[in-house]
Amino acid sequence: MKLTRRILMGAAAAGFLLSGTAAMAQTELTFWSWRQEDKAFYQDIIKKFQAAEPGITVKFETYAPENYQTILSTALAAGRGPDVIQVRAYGNLETIATPGYLLALDKQNVPELANFPEAALAAETLRSDGKVYAVPFAMQAQLVVYNKKIFKDNGLNPPKTWDEMMSLAQALKAKNINPFSNGTATAWQNETIVGGLLSSMLGKDFEADIVSGKANFTDPRFVSALAKLKDISQYFAPNFTGVDYPSSQQLFVAGRAAMFAGGSYEVANFKNQNPTLDLGVFPAPVLKAGDQALIATYYDGGYAVNAKTEKKDAALKFVRFLATPEYGTAFTNTLKNLSPIKGIKIEDPITQDVAKLAENSMSYLMLVRFRYQEPSGSVLLQSNVQKMLAGQQTPEQAAAEINKGIATYYKPFQK
């Protein structure tokens, strides 16, 4: 009898332990990103998700942006990698979607895709099969960020035309104030400068003509815009050809330059480093009064699910959470990056200004249109503008080299 009682008690205890273990069982997701600067935000968001989904935990890992794509592609090719992946858009998306590394998303497994405009979903769509592979996370804009205090102290207003821009820069330099903090030593910055300063001058018609094949990059509109960029480069940071991206940022953050031609994503970084900065934004100046002022926009990337994850249901729950207006509102107001999710509430005045400017925009041309094949339009633009601004090429030569590279695969330029 005693032996039987012991057996029963032991069985009950074992059952209790097993049930307790089951209750404590967690599904752990791994989530990779290149956005190291956003780590605190994502950790806070993950806590909120875990509170809503107590059976799921998320481990967030970041990698250096310049190495991320290689590390990710290597892991995915080996059948590993994270469960949830922050992926880039357009051509960079295709490099990992084409081999079948990502789970296709639709309005059945992610109903929240209905929260996004078609242009945002197109950036995360594989051209060969027309399927969406990621939930878009941000719309970025190339424009001019300016120091309001410097402008106010010197009786200046944001320029609307190119001539006003040149006059403003000349006036600042005459007072020993650096007009722009931009440098060109970091290659990719040359593309952001083009987007920030030349978009209005190039215009939507130029983009449409490039896409349709009615024009190419030797078009006078493009060559003359490059010539204008060469003119204004005299107002960049001192010895700008040797100034890299971090140095150009620090010059602006320190209040030692009035303007920075670059992305809307710079604003939060600048404010974090120097909370006393009073900043504003304005679009690329137009060539003549009456022309439409434009900014250059693109979608920065998205959240995808590893096709080989063994935790698909949990991963989809997390991705769906990252597609809600509540998440988009937190993302926009915390990081000052504009979420493309419909119905978000923008609190930050500068982000409101960016959203307003985005109503009149053209594509961030090389990234959106010509970053699918090699040599990519972005690399061609970056390297040849860098050479032009260093005095190693004329605008005509830079344009011809850009066109020559793209023509190796873009049939409309092969006529």
NORQUI-V509681 format. One record per residue. RES is the residue in three letters. SS is DSSP state (2 for helix, 1 for strand, 0 for the rest). OMEGA is omega as a letter, one per 20 degrees, with the letter a starting at -180 (NA if undefined). NEAR is the number of other ideal C-beta (glycine too) atoms within 12 Angstrom. Layout:
# NORQUI-V509681
RES,SS,OMEGA,NEAR ; RES,SS,OMEGA,NEAR
This chain:
# NORQUI-V509681
MET,0,r,7 ; LYS,2,a,8 ; LEU,2,r,9 ; THR,2,r,10 ; ARG,2,r,11 ; ARG,2,r,12 ; ILE,2,a,13 ; LEU,2,r,14 ; MET,2,r,14 ; GLY,2,r,14 ; ALA,2,r,14 ; ALA,2,r,14 ; ALA,2,r,14 ; ALA,2,r,14 ; GLY,2,r,14 ; PHE,2,a,14 ; LEU,2,r,14 ; LEU,2,r,14 ; SER,2,r,13 ; GLY,2,r,12 ; THR,2,r,12 ; ALA,2,a,12 ; ALA,2,a,12 ; MET,2,a,13 ; ALA,0,a,14 ; GLN,0,r,18 ; THR,1,a,25 ; GLU,1,r,23 ; LEU,1,r,37 ; THR,1,a,31 ; PHE,1,a,41 ; TRP,1,r,36 ; SER,1,r,38 ; TRP,0,a,28 ; ARG,0,a,34 ; GLN,2,a,21 ; GLU,2,a,23 ; ASP,2,a,32 ; LYS,2,a,20 ; ALA,2,r,18 ; PHE,2,a,29 ; TYR,2,r,35 ; GLN,2,r,21 ; ASP,2,r,20 ; ILE,2,r,33 ; ILE,2,r,32 ; LYS,2,a,18 ; LYS,2,r,22 ; PHE,2,a,32 ; GLN,2,r,26 ; ALA,2,r,15 ; ALA,2,a,19 ; GLU,0,a,23 ; PRO,0,r,17 ; GLY,0,a,22 ; ILE,1,r,30 ; THR,1,a,24 ; VAL,1,r,38 ; LYS,1,a,23 ; PHE,1,a,32 ; GLU,1,r,28 ; THR,1,r,26 ; TYR,0,r,26 ; ALA,0,a,16 ; PRO,2,a,23 ; GLU,2,a,14 ; ASN,2,a,16 ; TYR,2,a,28 ; GLN,2,r,26 ; THR,2,r,18 ; ILE,2,a,25 ; LEU,2,a,37 ; SER,2,r,28 ; THR,2,r,17 ; ALA,2,a,25 ; LEU,2,r,32 ; ALA,2,r,17 ; ALA,0,r,14 ; GLY,0,a,15 ; ARG,0,a,20 ; GLY,0,a,33 ; PRO,0,r,37 ; ASP,0,r,39 ; VAL,1,a,44 ; ILE,1,r,49 ; GLN,1,a,46 ; VAL,1,r,47 ; ARG,0,a,38 ; ALA,0,r,43 ; TYR,2,a,39 ; GLY,2,r,33 ; ASN,2,r,37 ; LEU,2,a,41 ; GLU,2,a,31 ; THR,2,r,27 ; ILE,2,r,40 ; ALA,2,a,39 ; THR,0,r,21 ; PRO,0,r,20 ; GLY,0,a,20 ; TYR,0,a,33 ; LEU,1,r,42 ; LEU,0,r,33 ; ALA,0,a,27 ; LEU,1,r,38 ; ASP,0,a,20 ; LYS,0,r,18 ; GLN,0,a,13 ; ASN,0,r,23 ; VAL,0,a,36 ; PRO,2,a,17 ; GLU,2,r,32 ; LEU,2,r,35 ; ALA,2,a,23 ; ASN,2,a,28 ; PHE,1,r,38 ; PRO,0,a,22 ; GLU,2,a,17 ; ALA,2,r,21 ; ALA,2,r,37 ; LEU,2,r,33 ; ALA,2,a,27 ; ALA,2,a,42 ; GLU,0,a,47 ; THR,1,r,31 ; LEU,0,a,32 ; ARG,0,a,19 ; SER,0,a,15 ; ASP,0,r,15 ; GLY,0,a,14 ; LYS,0,r,28 ; VAL,1,a,39 ; TYR,0,r,46 ; ALA,0,r,46 ; VAL,1,a,49 ; PRO,1,a,48 ; PHE,0,a,44 ; ALA,0,r,43 ; MET,1,a,43 ; GLN,1,a,42 ; ALA,1,r,47 ; GLN,1,a,47 ; LEU,1,r,47 ; VAL,1,r,50 ; VAL,1,a,47 ; TYR,1,a,43 ; ASN,1,a,38 ; LYS,2,a,25 ; LYS,2,r,18 ; ILE,2,r,34 ; PHE,2,a,27 ; LYS,2,a,15 ; ASP,2,a,15 ; ASN,0,r,22 ; GLY,0,a,11 ; LEU,0,r,28 ; ASN,0,r,18 ; PRO,0,a,29 ; PRO,0,r,33 ; LYS,0,r,24 ; THR,1,a,25 ; TRP,2,r,29 ; ASP,2,r,20 ; GLU,2,r,23 ; MET,2,r,40 ; MET,2,r,25 ; SER,2,r,21 ; LEU,2,r,34 ; ALA,2,r,35 ; GLN,2,r,20 ; ALA,2,r,23 ; LEU,2,a,30 ; LYS,2,r,24 ; ALA,2,r,13 ; LYS,0,a,17 ; ASN,0,r,14 ; ILE,0,r,29 ; ASN,1,r,31 ; PRO,1,r,42 ; PHE,1,r,42 ; SER,0,a,42 ; ASN,0,r,45 ; GLY,0,a,38 ; THR,0,a,40 ; ALA,0,r,24 ; THR,0,a,26 ; ALA,0,a,26 ; TRP,0,r,31 ; GLN,2,r,41 ; ASN,2,r,45 ; GLU,2,r,41 ; THR,2,r,43 ; ILE,2,r,48 ; VAL,2,r,49 ; GLY,2,a,45 ; GLY,2,a,43 ; LEU,2,a,49 ; LEU,2,a,47 ; SER,2,a,44 ; SER,2,a,42 ; MET,2,r,40 ; LEU,2,r,42 ; GLY,2,a,32 ; LYS,2,a,25 ; ASP,2,r,20 ; PHE,2,r,32 ; GLU,2,r,31 ; ALA,2,a,18 ; ASP,2,r,23 ; ILE,2,a,33 ; VAL,2,a,21 ; SER,2,a,17 ; GLY,0,r,18 ; LYS,0,a,16 ; ALA,0,r,25 ; ASN,0,a,31 ; PHE,0,r,42 ; THR,0,r,24 ; ASP,0,r,27 ; PRO,2,r,19 ; ARG,2,a,29 ; PHE,2,a,37 ; VAL,2,a,31 ; SER,2,r,22 ; ALA,2,r,37 ; LEU,2,r,41 ; ALA,2,r,27 ; LYS,2,r,31 ; LEU,2,r,43 ; LYS,2,r,34 ; ASP,2,a,24 ; ILE,2,a,38 ; SER,2,r,35 ; GLN,2,a,23 ; TYR,2,r,34 ; PHE,0,r,39 ; ALA,0,r,37 ; PRO,0,a,24 ; ASN,0,a,18 ; PHE,2,a,34 ; THR,2,r,28 ; GLY,2,a,17 ; VAL,0,a,31 ; ASP,0,a,24 ; TYR,2,a,31 ; PRO,2,a,17 ; SER,2,r,27 ; SER,2,r,39 ; GLN,2,a,34 ; GLN,2,r,22 ; LEU,2,r,33 ; PHE,2,a,40 ; VAL,2,a,27 ; ALA,0,r,21 ; GLY,0,a,25 ; ARG,0,r,26 ; ALA,1,a,40 ; ALA,1,a,43 ; MET,1,r,46 ; PHE,1,r,48 ; ALA,1,a,49 ; GLY,1,a,42 ; GLY,1,r,39 ; SER,0,r,48 ; TYR,0,r,38 ; GLU,2,a,40 ; VAL,2,a,40 ; ALA,2,r,34 ; ASN,2,r,30 ; PHE,2,a,36 ; LYS,2,r,25 ; ASN,2,a,22 ; GLN,2,a,21 ; ASN,0,a,22 ; PRO,0,a,12 ; THR,0,a,15 ; LEU,0,r,30 ; ASP,0,a,21 ; LEU,1,r,40 ; GLY,1,r,31 ; VAL,1,r,40 ; PHE,1,a,40 ; PRO,0,r,43 ; ALA,0,a,46 ; PRO,0,r,38 ; VAL,1,a,29 ; LEU,0,r,30 ; LYS,0,a,16 ; ALA,0,a,15 ; GLY,0,r,10 ; ASP,0,a,22 ; GLN,0,r,25 ; ALA,0,a,36 ; LEU,0,r,37 ; ILE,1,r,44 ; ALA,1,a,45 ; THR,1,r,41 ; TYR,1,r,43 ; TYR,1,a,40 ; ASP,0,a,41 ; GLY,0,a,41 ; GLY,1,r,43 ; TYR,1,a,52 ; ALA,1,r,47 ; VAL,1,r,45 ; ASN,1,a,39 ; ALA,0,a,26 ; LYS,0,r,23 ; THR,0,r,30 ; GLU,0,a,17 ; LYS,0,a,28 ; LYS,2,a,24 ; ASP,2,r,20 ; ALA,2,a,30 ; ALA,2,r,39 ; LEU,2,r,34 ; LYS,2,a,29 ; PHE,2,r,46 ; VAL,2,r,45 ; ARG,2,r,31 ; PHE,2,a,35 ; LEU,0,a,46 ; ALA,0,a,41 ; THR,0,r,32 ; PRO,2,r,23 ; GLU,2,r,24 ; TYR,2,a,37 ; GLY,2,r,36 ; THR,2,r,24 ; ALA,2,r,31 ; PHE,2,a,39 ; THR,2,a,35 ; ASN,2,r,25 ; THR,2,a,28 ; LEU,2,a,36 ; LYS,0,r,38 ; ASN,0,a,39 ; LEU,1,r,45 ; SER,0,r,42 ; PRO,0,a,41 ; ILE,1,r,37 ; LYS,0,r,22 ; GLY,0,r,20 ; ILE,0,r,30 ; LYS,0,a,19 ; ILE,0,a,28 ; GLU,0,a,15 ; ASP,0,a,26 ; PRO,2,a,19 ; ILE,2,r,34 ; THR,2,r,36 ; GLN,2,r,23 ; ASP,2,r,29 ; VAL,2,r,40 ; ALA,2,r,30 ; LYS,2,r,22 ; LEU,2,a,35 ; ALA,0,r,37 ; GLU,0,r,18 ; ASN,0,a,24 ; SER,1,r,37 ; MET,1,r,38 ; SER,1,r,37 ; TYR,0,b,43 ; LEU,2,a,40 ; MET,2,r,42 ; LEU,2,a,36 ; VAL,2,a,35 ; ARG,2,a,31 ; PHE,0,r,37 ; ARG,0,a,32 ; TYR,0,a,27 ; GLN,0,a,24 ; GLU,0,i,17 ; PRO,0,a,26 ; SER,0,r,31 ; GLY,2,a,41 ; SER,2,a,37 ; VAL,2,r,26 ; LEU,2,r,36 ; LEU,2,a,43 ; GLN,2,a,34 ; SER,2,a,29 ; ASN,2,r,40 ; VAL,2,r,44 ; GLN,2,r,36 ; LYS,2,a,26 ; MET,2,a,35 ; LEU,2,r,40 ; ALA,0,r,24 ; GLY,0,a,17 ; GLN,0,r,18 ; GLN,0,r,23 ; THR,0,r,18 ; PRO,2,r,34 ; GLU,2,r,22 ; GLN,2,r,23 ; ALA,2,a,36 ; ALA,2,a,35 ; ALA,2,r,25 ; GLU,2,r,31 ; ILE,2,a,44 ; ASN,2,a,32 ; LYS,2,a,22 ; GLY,2,a,29 ; ILE,2,a,37 ; ALA,2,r,24 ; THR,0,r,19 ; TYR,0,a,19 ; TYR,0,a,29 ; LYS,2,r,13 ; PRO,2,r,20 ; PHE,2,a,27 ; GLN,2,a,13 ; LYS,0,NA,12
